[in-house]
Amino acid sequence: MDFEKLCIDVLKVDPHVRFTGVLDSKGDLIVEKSRDDANLLNPDEGKMSIHYTFERWTRLQNLSYKFGKEKLAIIEYENVILISLQLNKNLFLFSTDPGADYTSIIVKIKDIISKLEK
């Protein structure tokens, strides 16, 4: 899959999308794109946030034999909404502004992903 195109296309889906990125199976951010005005965190804080997201995801993999594989996680903060979608062995991350209709954004993203997988 072309992760660069995925990140660019998702940024265009809705003006409330702030950030897009893909983590590989080792937790390395291999692609990232963001809106020009989207930075709430400095670069070190951004790395920390991504690290925590990856840790949460990998820890929950230990329960996948009971729950099944994680498909989607949503964390709402006062200033941002963080969402992750599993893409095979990778994790697609994106964030939105508070109050965004992230349900409709997720539907659009899943459509983009299905088209890129073909």
Secondary structure, 3 states (H helix, E strand, C coil): CCHHHHHHHHHHHCCCEEEEEEECCCCCEEEEEECCCCCCCCHHHHHHHHHHHHHHHHHHHCCHHHHCCCCEEEEECCCCEEEEEEECCEEEEEEECCCCCHHHHHHHHHHHHHHHHC
